[in-house]
Amino acid sequence: MSTYNGKSSQQKKSYSWKRSKLEQKAATVLKKAGLEHYEEEHRFCDRRWRFDFAFVEEKIALEVEGGIWKGSVGGHTSGTGYTKDCEKYNTATVMGWRVLRVVNSQIENGQMINWVRDLLGYSNEEDPFPVDNPIEFI
């Protein structure tokens, strides 16, 4: 059984990495909400696992789940893909990360932004970037 020391590993840039359209949409919404202090493709352990977006100091990870309606043909929705995702997310949790998994509708309707803000500790009164209608971002 592997052991993890709870620390993020050294970041390695992948030049073959390309954001999906859904990840681009999430990045746009985060930036327009003023939540820009994240790292993209943050490697969080000695495995090859990376988070789509990570607020590293706060240990908050944001995973954008695409292809959820493809059934067993989708990489993350197949039995093997789902099992691997469970291992990744559970390892992150054991390491102290709080992982938010979001889909397109949650990006569009503002739930993603609300969840991130809640985890960052913003209340409605002290939120430096209030959003009345998150859907306007898209």
HELIX and SHEET records of a PDB file:
HELIX    1   1 LYS A   21  LYS A   32  1                                  12    
HELIX    2   2 GLY A   71  VAL A   73  5                                   3    
HELIX    3   3 GLY A   79  VAL A   94  1                                  16    
HELIX    4   4 ASN A  104  GLU A  108  1                                   5    
HELIX    5   5 GLN A  111  LEU A  120  1                                  10    
HELIX    6   6 PRO A  134  PHE A  137  5                                   4    
SHEET    1   A 4 GLU A  39  ARG A  43  0                                        
SHEET    2   A 4 ARG A  50  PHE A  55 -1                                        
SHEET    3   A 4 ILE A  60  VAL A  64 -1                                        
SHEET    4   A 4 ARG A  98  VAL A 102  1                                        
END                                                                             
